[in-house]
Amino acid sequence: MLQVKQADYEKISKDYRGLWQGKRSVFAGCIVKNGGTKLAVEGIDFEIIPTPEATKKSRKSRAA
């Protein structure tokens, strides 16, 4: 199963993605090279993973 980042999924035009039987769907060509017009359905063909958030580095100071 293909993993797609949430941010990448949201970049796809709303003309090419939507809902099908309550699950998110997209034309396969939008997420797979040469995927064509096959309808890819979340949970069957792909899963959307949250876009990782940048972590803040904590500065630890050493006592002199």
N, C-alpha and C positions, 0 to 999 in steps of 0.2 A: 504494500500500500504506500502511495506517495504521501510525503509530508509537505504541507504548504504552510508558510508563515502567515499569520493573520494579516500582517501589513501587506504582503504580496497578494493575498486574496482580495483585499479591499482595493488594490490598485486596478483590478480588472473592471472594465466598464460594466455598469449595471445592465447593459444590453446583452451581455454574455454570461451573466450569472444570476441566480435567483433561487427560488425554492421549488422543490419537486417532492411531492408527498411528505411535506414537513421537514425535509432535509435540504441543506444547502447544496446547490448544484452549479456546474459551470461547464462550458464547452471544453472538452479535453485539450483542444489546441491552445487554450490559454495557459495551461499549466504543464503540458507535455509537448515537446517539439514533435511536429508531424502528428499531433493527436487528432486533427481534423474536427469534425462536427459531432463526434460522439459525446453524449451527455455523461459527464463524470459526476457521481453522487457521493457526498460526504458519508463516510462510514463504510462505503463499498470500494470506491476507487481512490479516495484520498482522505486525509485527516488534516484538520487545521490545528496548528500548534501556536500557542501564544508567542508573540514577538518578545524575545528576551529584553528586559529593561536593563539599562546601563547601571552597573553597580558603582556606588560611590566608594572610593578608597578612603579608609579611615587612616588618619595620620596618628601614628603612635610616637610620642616623644620619649626620648630616653633622658633620664635624670643624669646630670653631669657629675 
